Amino acid sequence: MTAAAPNRGQEIADTERTAVIVEDDDDVRALLEEVLSQAGFEISSAPDGRTGVELVERIDPLVTTLDVSLPDIDGYEVCRRIRAVSDTIIVMLTARTDEIDTLMGLDAGADDYQTKPFRPRELRARIEAIVRRQRRAGAASPAPSPAAGRTAADGLAVDPAARTVAVDDVAVHLTRSEFDLLAALAGEPGRVLTKDALVRVLWGDEYDVGTPVTSADHRRVEVHLANLRRKIGDDPGSPRWIRTVRGVGYRLDQGA
């Protein structure tokens, strides 16, 4: 285990890459430590949920990997507790493959949800993609004009620069991934964005067409959009904003 990095309140430089691993299986924990260390992260590990929450609160790491099946607290509850004290990137890891488990993980505040056994190279690539996406969002112009980039659609207001969303003037809290998907749709109202395109929004690789998109990636987009619709009060059966275009993707309308 290596030393912790400075508090998240400071600007995160490329060399200040810290990660917390919450995993009770010794072998899996050792593999995660190896993968993230090779990616340049300084690692702190916890064998249970309570210790994991304490580490995240103290260190405020850039990335946290979180096992769902922990000996003391359910991983979903650990995720909610972490999300209440930190905006760390959370990647949940589990042997469970049911769709409801994915939904629960993303709904608890996770940025990604990977099943075991995972491929180390793929896990590393996904974490790096989320990190790039976060840095890209943080590199936005600090002083945009009052209306720059904002989208308003029948009571839905999206401000990409401030990363805020409001429905009928009431602020709505979205996860990082939910916001990025909504901002992508809101940036091109009326245009259908394919599931492949939305997957690449989540990856932060909109222009990289070399990485294949899988059905699991499509499902991840569907789960994020289901959570997004629920939070903004958009009924899929009678949508106010986000419409599903069967077999293609989604589009954001200006309202019925």
Secondary structure by P-SEA (a helix, b strand, c coil): cccccccccccccccbbbbbbbcccaaaaaaaaaaaaaaccbbbbbccaaaaaaaaaaccccbbbbbcccccccaaaaaaaaaaccccbbbbbcccccaaaaaaaaaacccccccccccaaaaaaaaaaaaaaaaaaaaccccccccccccccccbbbbccccccccccbbbbbcaaaaaaaaaaaacccccccaaaaaaaaacccccccccccaaaaaaaaaaaaaaaaaacccccccccccccccccccccccc
